[in-house]
C-alpha cells in the first residue's frame, strides 16, 4: 500500500477529518490502488526498431547531381545575376 493511502487510512480511522472529508476519503480508499504501468518489452523493442529505421533513412547518401541538373542550376544562377545587373 502506498504511503499516501496509508496516511489517509490513519486519518480516516482516527476520526480527525470532518464528516464530508471522511466520506470522500472513504470513497477514495474503497477504490482499488492504481499502480504505474511499466513499459513492456514489446514497446521498447518497437521503439528501438523505429529508431533504427529512422537512422537508416536519415543516413542514406544522396546520388550526385547529374550534368543536366548542374547545367540548370548554373542557368538559374546566371539568370539571377543578370536580373540584378
C-alpha positions in Angstrom: 0.0 0.0 0.0 1.3 3.4 -0.8 2.3 5.9 1.9 -0.4 8.3 0.8 -3.1 5.7 1.1 -1.8 4.5 4.5 -1.8 8.1 5.8 -5.4 8.6 4.5 -6.5 5.4 6.2 -5.0 6.5 9.5 -6.7 9.9 9.3 -10.0 8.2 8.4 -9.8 5.7 11.2 -8.7 8.2 13.8 -11.7 10.5 13.1 -9.5 13.6 12.7 -11.4 14.5 9.5 -14.7 16.3 9.3 -17.7 14.4 8.1 -17.6 15.5 4.4 -13.8 14.8 4.2 -14.3 11.4 5.9 -16.9 10.4 3.3 -14.6 11.5 0.4 -11.6 9.7 1.9 -13.7 6.6 2.5 -14.7 6.6 -1.2 -11.1 7.1 -2.2 -9.9 4.2 -0.1 -12.7 2.0 -1.4 -11.2 2.3 -4.9 -8.5 -0.1 -6.0 -5.0 1.2 -5.8 -3.6 2.3 -9.2 -0.1 1.2 -10.0 2.2 2.8 -12.6 2.5 0.6 -15.6 6.0 -0.3 -16.6 6.7 -0.1 -20.3 6.6 -3.6 -21.8 9.5 -5.1 -23.6 7.4 -5.1 -26.7 7.1 -1.3 -26.5 10.8 -1.0 -26.0 11.6 -3.3 -28.9 9.3 -1.3 -31.2 10.8 2.0 -30.2 14.3 0.5 -30.8 13.2 -0.8 -34.2 11.7 2.6 -35.1 14.8 4.4 -34.1 17.0 2.1 -36.3 14.7 2.6 -39.2 14.8 6.4 -38.7 18.6 6.5 -38.5 19.0 4.2 -41.6 16.6 6.5 -43.6 18.4 9.6 -42.4 21.9 8.4 -43.2 21.2 7.3 -46.8 23.5 9.1 -49.2 22.1 11.2 -52.0 23.0 10.5 -55.6 25.3 13.1 -57.1 23.7 15.7 -59.3 23.6 14.8 -63.0 25.1 17.0 -65.6 21.6 18.3 -66.6 20.9 19.3 -63.0 24.2 21.2 -62.8 23.5 22.9 -66.1 20.0 24.0 -64.9 21.5 25.3 -61.6 24.1 27.3 -63.5 21.5 28.8 -65.8 19.4 29.8 -62.8 22.4 31.4 -61.2 23.2 33.3 -64.3 19.6 34.5 -64.6 19.7 35.8 -61.0 23.0 37.6 -61.6 21.7 39.2 -64.8 18.4 40.2 -63.1 20.3 42.2 -60.5 22.7 43.9 -63.0 
